[in-house]
């Protein structure tokens, strides 16, 4: 028995010690032990390969490395390289950030985590704000406080009550800035409230501002707006569209060089059209939009998704067609001027139309006599 044991020892170029479980490693003389503290592991092996010490942990692994807490099924700690590799039910807690993944590599220098497989990351702040990300892969640099996630990315923000999906996202936590690319999609509010897609979508925490660039498409159940560029001010509930903006709904179609849309609880209440404005509208939902107004400035007010009134200013021309009905006569009116006001009743029928200053026009009506 003694000869066999001696032979076994001679064959090993790498020394391994099985120490068991529990808290024994707390006094293990690893280099840099002030940065590493083991809380629990069912099994533990220590191997020395050349100049490197490798600690292998198995079963309910729980340890601290620097100011970061780790848990997993298995882990390897490379002492000299200051690298930790974890596999199986990985969780990491650091400050207000929490991460789960199938596998993870932690580089103590430069304090970076690379995670893969069913990644979940959440942020909880003392203010009560909460947001989470899910993805296939993620990288977090603790020194710069920057997070990158990619492939099958999804997210939710409690404060904005918004969800998002994309292929790639970046978040600079220190500066409160994030962006999404690769088919970014944002849903704001409850289901079927507001949807935004674009080539790139950016978020600015301090200003509570969303910026969308190129192929912008904003839609709800009631309308759709497209443009090259969008700035959505969440505090003011205001959206600014530039770059060939176009607006479509069951009641109207509009275009101008710039749109300003105003919302109340994410419902459209007002629209400002600025420069080279054109609006086509109907008095019936999904009706033929044969009435139109052209002006340098148009302001429309909405109620229950229908136009309730509008004003137009400067270099105005308009055309209005009214069919004969039981309580209304047939007429066609077209005119030009410098100011136009129109109001519609609860049935979406024209109630008032007034034009002022430099009026020129044609009025056609049906004469029963």
ROLUMKE-425707 format. One record per residue: x, y, z of N, C-alpha, C in turn; residue in one letter. Coordinates in pm, whole numbers, plus 50000, padded with zeros to 5 digits. Example, Ala and Ser with C-alpha at 12.3 -4.5 7.8 and 13.67 -1.06 7.14 Angstrom:
REM residues 2
513194943150780512304955050780513204967050780A 512854977550708513674989450714512905000350787S 
***
This chain:
REM residues 369
500844988050000500005000050000500875012550000X 501965012850075502835024450081503525026849947X 503965016049880504615017449750503655023149647X 502425018049647501395023049552501135037849574X 501025042149699500795056249731501955064849683X 503165060249704504315067949660504345069449509X 503945058749438503905059349291502895069649244X 501745069649306500695079149270501185093449289X 501865096249398502345109749424503385113749321X 504205104549279505235107549183504665110749047X 503535104049012502915106048881502245119648869X 501885125948977501165138748974502165150248959X 502035157948847502815170348831502035182148885X 500715180348900499835190648954499305185849087X 499545193449189499075189549323497645193949342X 496765184549385495355187649414495025183449555X 494295191849617493845188849753492335190049757X 491715179849807490265180749831490065184849976X 489495196349996489335201550132487915199350181X 486965197750088485595194950129484715206850105X 483895209950197482915220550180483025230650293X 482085239550290481885249150397482925260150397X 483325265350515484015278150525485525276850539X 486115265250511487525263150535488385272350450X 487885276050332488685284150240488875298350291X 488145302250388488285315750441489715318750488X 490465308250524491835310450569492825304750467X 492365301350348493245295750245494215306450197X 495525303650193496515313950160496665316250011X 495615321249945495695325149805496305339049796X 497075341249690497575354749666496405363849639X 496445375549692495335384949672494095380749749X 494265373349860493105368249931492215379349988X 492775391849996491955402650045490845406149947X 490945401249821489945404049721488945392649705X 489225381149762488375369449744487945363849879X 486635360949892486135355250018485065344949986X 485325332650021484375321849995483355320950109X 482095320050073481035318350172480645303650183X 480505296850068480125282750071480445275849939X 480795262849948480915254049832480855239749884X 480085231049815479995217249861481335210049847X 482045212549736483335206349712484325216949664X 485605214249695486645223949661487925216649624X 488545220749513489855215549473490765227249446X 492015226149489493015236249460494125229949378X 494415235849262495455230549173496465241449144X 497745237549138498785246949098499355242348965X 499235250848863499765247948731500775258648698X 502055254648697503145264248679503035275348783X 502825287748737502765298948831501335302448875X 500365295048823498955298448849498335288948951X 497545294449041496715286649132495275287149083X 494675275349064493305274549015492455267949123X 491445275049165490525270049265489255265449195X 488875252649214487685247049152486625244749260X 485455250849240484365249949336483175243149271X 482515234449345481375227049292480275225949397X 479025229149354477875227349441477555239149530X 476465246149501475995257349582477115267349611X 477805270949506478945280049519478465294149552X 479125300349649478785313949690480055320649740X 480435331749674481645338749716481555353449678X 482455361149738482635375249704483995376849638X 484015384949532485275388449467485305403649456X 486155410049536486095424549547484775428549612X 484055437849551482775442549602481595435849532X 481865424849461480835418149382480545404349438X 479255401049451478825388249507478435378749393X 478905365949403478675356049298478035343449358X 477135337449280476585324349313476485316149185X 476705302849196476605294149078476665279549121X 476525270549023476675256149051478155252249054X 478935258548964480365255448952481145268248926X 482405268348970483235280048946484705276448946X 485485283848870486935282948870487505296848896X 488415297748992489045310449025490515309648987X 490955317948895492345318648853492985330248929X 493815326549028494295336549123495205346949060X 496225342748987497175352148930496555360748821X 495745354448736495085361748628493915370148678X 493475367348799492325374248859491085372948770X 490795360348737489635357048654488775346848728X 487475348548723486535338848777485625334148663X 485475321048648484585315448546483495307248617X 482235310448589481125304048658480195297648557X 479595286348598478645279348512477485273848593X 476295274448533475115268748595474465277648699X 473265282648668472495290848763473325302248822X 473995309448736474865320248779474035332348820X 474395338548931473805351348971474915360249026X 474795373248997475795382949039475065395249094X 475515400149207474925412249265476025422649286X 475785434649236476765445249249476035458549258X 476125465149373475445477849390473965475949363X 473385483849272471955482649241471695473549123X 472755467349070472635458848951472645444048991X 471765436448928471685421948953471675414648820X 472405403548811472525396148685472335381248708X 471645374748613471545360148608471935355548468X 472565343648460472975338248329473305323548343X 473465316848229473895302848231475385301748260X 476165311448207477605311348228478125325648234X 479305327048298479845340648315481345339948335X 482045349648279483475351648306483645365548366X 484335366048480484555378848547486045381748547X 486425393248491487815397548486488005408548590X 488705404948699488875414448809489545427248760X 490445425748666491065437248599490775435648450X 489925443648389489455457048432488035457048488X 487685447748574486355447048636485255446148529X 485315435448451484345433448343483745419548352X 482425418848327481705406148328481215403148187X 481435390948141480885386148014479945374648043X 478665376348009477645366348042477035360747915X 476595348247923475975341947807474895332147848X 473855330847762472815320947784471755325447881X 470565329047831469425333147915469835343848016X 470395354547964470865365448050469685373948097X 469685377048227468685386048286469435396148372X 469185408948348469855419548424468795429348473X 468855432948599467885442548654468605453348733X 467975465048738468475476148819467345480748910X 467625481349039466665486249138467325497449217X 466685509149218467245520549287466405524149409X 467015531649502466315535449625465125544449595X 465135551149482464015559749443462775551749407X 462945538449389461825529949351461805526549204X 462705532649127462755529548984463285515448964X 462795509048859463185495148831463145492848680X 464145485848628464155482048487464935468948471X 464605461648367465315449048343465605447048194X 466605438548167466975434548032467035419348027X 466705413847912466935399747883467645398847748X 468575389347734469305387847609470025374447609X 470675371247496471495359147490472895361647543X 473385374047525474745377347568474775391447629X 475745393447718475885406647780477305408747828X 477725421447827479005425647883478765437647973X 479315437348094479185448648185480555452548236X 480925465148214482185470648264481875478748389X 482305473748505481965480248630482685493648645X 483915494748599484675507148611483995518548537X 483595516048413482925526248332481415526448353X 480885516048421479455514748446478665514548315X 479125506148222478495505148091478075490748064X 476875489148014476295475947987475985474647838X 476355463347779476025460347640475345446747636X 474205445947568473485433247552473195431247404X 473185418747360472885416247219472265402547198X 471585401747088470825390147041469605387347130X 468415388247066467135385747134466975394547259X 467215407347243467165416647355465725421047381X 465345421247508464065427047550464295434647679X 463405444447707463595452947824462265458547871X 462235462547999461055469048056461505479548155X 460835491248154461145502248245459875505848323X 459975505048455458815507648541458375522148534X 459325531648542458975545848545458225550148419X 458675545348304458045549248178456945539548136X 456805528748210455845518248173456015514748026X 457255511647988457585509147848458365496047835X 458085488547729458845476647695459545478947563X 460625471647540461405473447418462035460347375X 462285458947246463015447547191463965452647083X 465045445347061466005448746955467025437546943X 468015439546855469085429746842470335433446919X 470475446546949471685451247017471355463947094X 471805464647220471535476547303472755479847387X 472935492847411474035497847493473475507447597X 473995506547721473495515047829474665520447909X 474815533647908475805540647989475105545348115X 475205537748222474465540748345474955553648409X 476255556248403476825568048467476275580948406X 476135581148275475665593148205474185592748169X 473495581948206472065581148181471705581248034X 472445573447955472215573247810472175558747762X 471265555947670471175542447613470725543547468X 471085533447389470565532947252470315518447212X 469435516847113469105503747057469235504446905X 469765493746846469835492346701469415478046666X 469395475046537468965461946487467495459446520X 466645465946442465185464546455464665468346593X 465025480046642464495484146775462995486846769X 462325483146876460875484746889460555488547032X 459745499147049459365503747183457845504247192X 457315498747299455885499847329455735507647457X 455125519347450454965528047567453535527347617X 453385526647749452045525947808451505511847805X 450205510847828449555497747827449495492347685X 449105480047670449045473647539448165481847443X 448615482747318447905490047212447855505047237X 448815510547311448815524847336449705532247236X 451025529547237451935536647150453105527647113X 453415526746983454515518546934455475527246855X 456785524846872457795532346799458805522546740X 459085523946609460165516546545461015526446466X 462295523046445463215531646370464505523846347X 465435529946273466745523546256467545523946386X 467375534846461468085536346589467195544046685X 467135539546810466365546346914467275548947033X 467295561547079468145565647191467285570647307X 467835569347430467145573747551468085582647634X 467555593647686468305602747772467545603847904X 468115598048010467425597248139467135610848200X 468115619848202467955632548271466825640848210X 466755641148077465715648848010464445640647986X 464505627848019463395618647989462965620547842X 463915617847755463735620547613464075608247531X 463245605247433463485594547337463755600747201X 464825596147135465165601147002465225589346907X 464465590046798464455579546696464955585346564X 465775577546493466425582546372466195573146255X 465735578746144465535572146015464485560946020X 463635561245919462545551545906461705550846034X 461435562646089460655563446213459185560446183X 458595551946266457185548446251456565547846390X 455625556846418454915557246546453455554046518X 452915544346589451535540146561450785536746688X 449465538346680448535533846783447365527346711X 446335523846786445135518646721444455529346636X 444735542246664443975553146603444715560846495X 446025560446494446755568146394448145562346372X 448795567446267450175563646237450915576046189X 452145578146239452975589346197454345584146155X 454855589046044456165584845994457025597145967X 458345595445976459275606545950460695600945948X 461655610045925463065606245933463615607746074X 462975616346153463545619646284462425622546383X 462595617746506461595619846611462285622946743X 461765633046814462145635446954460865634747036X 460835625547133459655623847218460045628347359X 459455639547404459705644747539458675638447633X 459135629047714458205621447798457605629947909X 458355639647963457815648348067456635656348015X 456805662147897455765670647839454725662847760X 454995649647738454125641547653453965648347516X 455125651547457455145658647329456105651547234X 455695650047107456525643647006456765653446892X 458035654946852458415663746742458915655246626X 458245656346511458625648846392459195658346287X 460355654946231460915662646121461425653046014X 461675658445895462145649945787461015642645718X 460245649945636459115644345561458095637145651X 457655643645757456665637145844455305635845775X 454615625145809453285622545753452435616245862X 451165620545867450225615845970449005610045901X 448555598345948447375591745891446485586446003X 445165588545987444195582746079442935579346000X 441945574146072440675571046006439935583645963X 440365595346015439665607945989440455617545900X 441785616645903442585626745835443925621345790X 444505628245691445875625845645446565639445638X 447765640545695448445653445701449925651945671X 450485662745620451925663345599452395677745613X 453675679545651454265692845670455765690845684X 456495701745699457935700445722458235696445866X 457295699745958457475696046099456135693846165X 456055683346248454865680446328455235681646476X 454325687246555454385686246700453095679646746X 453205667746805452025660746855452025661247007X 450865664047067450725665047213449765654247261X 450105648347376449345637047428448895639647572X 447825633247610447395632647750447195617847782X 448045612947876448055598647908448225590347780X 449155594947697449545588347572448445588147467X 447375595947487446325597447386446515610847316X 446445610947183446645622947105445525632947130X 445915645547165444925656047191445115668147101X 446345670147050446605682046968447745679246871X 447675685546754448745684446654449025698046595X 450295701646593450745713946528451505710346401X 451115716046289451815714146163452495727146126X 453775726546096454565738646073455215738145936X 454915748045853455545750245723455085739945618X 454565745245506454115737045393453135726345438X 452115730445512451155721145573450035717545475X 449615704945483448495700145402447725689945483X 446405692245495445555682945570444355679045485X 444135666145469442915660745406442085654445517X 440775656945516439965651645625438565647945577X 437905639845661436545635245633435695637045757X 434395638445738433475639245853433025625445898X 433405615145825433035601345858434305593145879X 434275584445980435395575346000435565566545877X 436775565945826437115558245707436395563345582X 435845575545591435195581545476436215587245379X 435725591345262436595597245162437085610845212X 438395612745215438975625045267439125635245154X 437975640545110437985649844997438085664545039X 437885667445167438055681045216439535683445248X 440025695345223441435697745250441705712345285X 442835714145355443315727345394444815727845370X 445285738745309446715740945289447075754245355X 448185754545431448585766945500450025765745547X 450555777045599451905776745657451895771145799X 450725772245866450615767146002449195762146025X 449065749946081447745744346113447805738046252X 446815740946333446705735246467445395727546475X 445475714446505444295705846513444105700946656X 442845700946702442495695446833441685682746813X 442015672246892441365659346879440595655947006X 439495648946987438725643547098438175630047055X 438505619747132438105606147096438545602946954X 439785607146923440475603846798439945611246676X 438905619346689438365626946576438735641646591X 438815648846479439105663046481437895670546535X 438105678846639437025686846695437085701246644X 438295706146621438435719546564439855721146510X 440015730946423441355734346378441415749046339X 442605754546345442865767946295444035767246198X 443975775546095445045776345996445445790945979X 446725793345961447225806945951448195808545834X 448085819745766449005824545665448985816045538X 448735822945428448765817045294447865804645287X 446595806545323445645795445335444845793745206X 444635781445168443615777745070442915765345123X 441615764345097440905752645145439765748945049X 439315736545064438185731444985437335723145080X 436005726145077435105718645164433865714545086X 433525701645094432385695845023431405690545127X 430155695045119429115690245211427985683945131X 427745671245158426655664245090425315668245149X 424275667145067422925670245114422445659245206X 421975663045321421385653745416420085659745469X 419415652445556418105656845604418145670745667X 419155673545743419235686245813420335695345759X 420905691745643421985699945589421825701245438X 422115713045388422065715445244423385711545179X 423295709145051424495706544972425215719744947X 426565719544964427345731044916428805727144901X 429485734844818430925733644799431515747444821X 432555747944902433175760744932434685759544915X 435275768144839436725768844828437135783344838X 438205786044911438595799944934440065800644973X 440595812744977441955815445024441905827345116X 442875828345205442915839345300444095837945393X 444045845145506445165845245599444845838645733X 443565835945761443205829245886441905821445865X 441895808845913440725800145899440485792946031X 439215792446070438825785046190437655775946156X 437735763346202436645753846178436395745846305X 435095743246333434705735346450433705724846406X 433795713146474432935701846440432165697746565X 430915693046545430085689046659430405674746702X 429635669946797429905656546852429675645446751X 428935648446643428725638746535429775640246425X 430795648446452431905650846359431475658346233X 430335665346238429865673546126430325687946146X 430565694846037431015708646045429965717246114X 430395724246217429495732846295429765747646265X 431025750846237431385764846213432635765346127X 432625774246028433825776945951433895791945926X 434985798145968435155812545952436535815345892X 436555824645798437825829045740437915844145754X 439135848845783439345863245798440575867645720X 440565879845680441675886845618441995881745476X 441915890745382442285888445241441545876445181X 440235876045200439455864345158439115865145010X 439325854144942438895852344804438345838144794X 437125836544739436605823044736435415821044649X 434995808644638433825804344559432925796244649X 431615799344639430615792144719429585786644625X 429405773344622428435766844534427405759744621X 426105762244595425075755744675423945751444582X 423055742944634421915738044558420715747144580X 420135751844471418975760944478417715752844452X 416865751444555415655743244539414625749844446X 414745763044426413765769844340414095767544192X 
***
